[in-house]
Amino acid sequence: MLVAEKEEKRVERENTLNERVPPLQLSGLTTQQLQEVCKDLHRKIDVTDEARYDLEMKANKNETEIQHLSQKICELKGKMKRPNLKRVKKSTDAMLGNLDSKMNKSNDFKANLKTVKKEEEKKEEVTDWRKNVEAMSGMEGRKKLFDAAQ
């Protein structure tokens, strides 16, 4: 029976392919006619490719939707129980009082900052530049510069 079913499917497939795609008769055609046949085949290929792409996108969308729904089902069936919430009785004045205290704390952020003492910049004494130039001139001045660099 399996062999007979396979044979029937094969024959059915060949019949549908012959109906949808008739065999090409290319003998005796001019180059102009061959080009038109090629263009027509390209158009048909584009149409089937677009249909294939649309079907793939629908299938992918359905798969993701199935995954989301199955995840929701697992969450509903799962052991994730919500705890019973306890009712808290609180007056509106007390609630607003808490908000006011929080607002005051956030506005008073400068009071919590540490103070940093700035060191005064050391100022070099201003001397007569002419004396410095005379001392540096000659070999003695260059030797002083060399010694100072080391």
N, C-alpha and C positions, 0 to 999 in steps of 0.2 A: 504494500500500500504506500509506503514512503517513497519507493522508487517511482510509482505511478504519479504521486503528487508532485514530485520534483520534475518529472517529464511534463506534466500539465502546466506547471508554472513556467517552465522554459518555453514551451510552445506559446503560451499566453503572452509572455514577455516579447517574443519575436514578433507576434502579430501586432501588439501595440506599437512596437518600434517601427514596423513597416508602415503602420497607419500614420504615425506622427512624423516620421522622417522617411520620405520616399527615397529610393536610391537615385543617385545623380546620373544624368545622361550627359556626359561631357564630350562624347565623340561627335565630330562634325561641327563644333561650335567655333565661331571666330573669336579673336582675342577680345573684341568689344563685348561679345556676349559672355565670355568667360569672366571678364572683369565685373559685369553686372551680376553674374551668379555669385561671385566672391563677395561683392558688396551686400547682396541680399543675405548671404550666410552670416556676414559680420553683424548685420542688423538683428538677425534672429538670435545670434550668440549674445548680443548685448541685452536683448529682452529677457532671455532665459537667465543671464547672469544677474540682472536686477531682481528678478523673481526669486532666485536662489538667495541673494543677499537679504531680501525682505523676510523670507522664511527663516533664515538664520537669526536675524534680529528678533523676530517674534519668539523663536524657540529660546533664545538666551533670556529674553524678558520673562517668559513663562518659567524658566528654570530658577531665576532669581526670586520670582514671586513665590514659587513653591518652597524654596529654601526659607524665605522669611516667614511664610505661614507655618511651616513645620517647626521652625524655631519658636514661634509664638505658642504652638501647641505643646511643645516640650516645656516651655516656661509655665504654661497653665497646669500641666500635669505634674510638673516637677515638685520637689519638696520645698520650694521657696514659699514659706508662709509669711504673711504680713503680721507683724506684732499688733496686738490690740493697743490702740492709743488710749492713754489716760486723759481724762478731761481735767484741765487745769482751770480753776476759777481765779480770774484775775480781773481787777477793775481796770477801766480804761485810764483812770488817772495814774495808776501804778505803771501801766504800760508806757504812757506818755512820759512819765518821770524817768524811766529807764532810757528812753530815746534822748531826752534832754541831756542827761548826764553823759551819754556817749558822744553827743554832738559837742559838748563843752570840752571833753577830753581831746577830741580830734582837732579842735580849733586851737588848743593850747599846746601845740607841739613844740613851739619855740622855747618854752620853759624847761623842757627836758634835755635840751642840747647842752653839750659840754662847752665850756668857754676855753678858748685857746689864746694864749698870750703871744703876741707878736714880738719877735726880737727886733730891736732897733738895728738898722743897717749901719755897719761900721763905715765911717767916712774917712777917707784918706786925707792926710793933711796936704794942703796946697803949698808947694814950695816953688821957689823961683826956678823956672825951667832953664834959664841960661846957665845956672851953676851946674845943672845936671848934664847939659850938652858939653860943657867944657871938661867935665870929669870923664865923660865917656869917649871923648875924642882921643885919637892916638891908640897905641898898642895896649896901654894900660886899661882903657875903657873896654876894649874888645875882650881882653882877658877876663875882666870882671863879668862881662856878659856870658862868656863861655863857662866860667866857674859857677855862675849863678844857675845856668841851665843844667849843670850836672847835679 
